[in-house]
Amino acid sequence: MSQTPRIAILGAGPAGSALAAMLARQGIQPLVYDDEKRPALLVGESLIPAIVAILQRMGIEDRVAAISQFKPGASFIHHLGPKMNFHFKSVEGRLPPYAYNVPRPGFDDVLKDYAKELGVKFVKHRAGLVAHPGGKPELELDAAALEAGGYRNGAKPDLIIDCSGRTRTSAKLLGIQAETGPRRDTAHFAHYSSFEHPYEPGQIAITYHPWGWSWRIPLRDCMSFGVVMNPKALPDFGSNGEERLDRVLATDPVLSPLATKRERTTDVFTYTNYQLISDRAQGPGWVSAGDAFGFVDPMLSPGVFLALDSAESLSAMFDRHGEKLLDSPERLAKELGRYEQRQRAWHQAWHELIEYFYDGRIVGFYEKGMQLSMEHPGRFSDMMGFISNRVVALMATGAGTLSSVNRMYLKGCFKWLLSSDRTKELALPLKAA
């Protein structure tokens, strides 16, 4: 590199590696700190069409496709009877009408390898930070990180971008609080072989249970299966993740017939507390991206999209102003403030939509639509069914999640069509904080 990197990125997950690649394409060479430690399995294996659009803009969709399972859509199966099948063809014209199910380590490697090809330097080091709350800057690399990154003679990066994931390094050091969601569910998941899947290849399946919900994500050579359980139900299924997955697959009336020959091929991994938005995402000398800013419930799989969108948003900021933006602290602060507003709006919109899938309104809406179509067949009911399906599909795929028109349409439909008693029946159990 011809000069000391002015931007340091902490973490080489999807947000960090994608951002590094995007900046390098603009002629800005960041430095990425990556300790290369990560679990063998990560949530975020099922992508949405909005991610495919980003991969296309990056020019690497073919690399991801080469390691992935084509994903045509998603099915939702409720234990009380309703079944919803969504096909991504319904968003054609706004987004690619498909997505992928990915092995996350391989997907992350595609992004990282692409950044390396563009000349980005990765340093195998877990970067430490020194906090100066309220200072300018508020965060700096510690001496060991500066040494590992090759900063000499007092040189330091002008901007630290925290892509440290759920560790939330910057927020914790600065004592930044976070807004957490109402759910306190626990997720256990693992990979299996010989797991039957009575759907189109690649179609993911979400099943609603009295105790929570489960996912089935077909990968190329295995099935990712996971449960998201209400805390009150955990003791009923065992004392650990292995016992709980085994009991669900042995006893659930929907799942057990599909898993009689199953063989678990990985350890069981556990996640908790995955509804969170930091109270602040940036300050003098730093900004957070991806999970370091916040993370969303995995039911609709928006996590990797939010990581890549945050990278694209920060990249666009430098695309407009160039690296000289770092020489204007006031302008940089304004740009980072706009970036934070956008990311916060995305998180709030996803939280709102996902809550509809939890509280029974989406399932009740679909059920009511089917009822009206049977009772009043004809062009009008067909048109309303098409519009409603497209609105939900656009919102769940990332094309129309932020749209105020779509959000008002759903709220209006819920108000006039749904019975509160029925939606309560269809809702997943909630244990408040």
Salt bridges, closest charged atoms under 4 A:
ASP34 OD2 - LYS112 NZ 2.54
ASP35 OD2 - ARG126 NH1 3.04
GLU36 OE1 - LYS124 NZ 3.88
GLU45 OE2 - HIS191 NE2 2.64
ASP108 OD1 - ARG104 NE 3.03
ASP109 OD1 - ARG38 NH2 3.05
GLU117 OE1 - ARG63 NH2 2.98
GLU138 OE1 - ARG280 NH1 2.85
GLU140 OE1 - HIS132 NE2 2.96
GLU140 OE2 - LYS156 NZ 2.86
GLU147 OE2 - ARG152 NH2 3.81
ASP158 OD2 - ARG6 NE 2.65
ASP185 OD2 - ARG183 NE 2.83
GLU200 OE1 - HIS87 NE2 3.83
ASP252 OD1 - HIS209 ND1 2.88
ASP291 OD2 - ARG166 NE 3.60
ASP309 OD1 - ARG342 NH2 2.65
GLU312 OE2 - ARG57 NE 2.81
ASP327 OD1 - ARG6 NH2 2.62
GLU335 OE1 - ARG320 NH2 2.80
GLU335 OE2 - HIS321 NE2 2.77
GLU335 OE2 - ARG338 NH1 3.25
GLU340 OE2 - ARG344 NH2 2.60
GLU352 OE2 - ARG407 NE 3.09
GLU352 OE1 - LYS411 NZ 3.85
ASP359 OD2 - ARG361 NH2 2.69
GLU367 OE2 - ARG422 NH2 2.70
GLU425 OE1 - ARG422 NH1 3.46
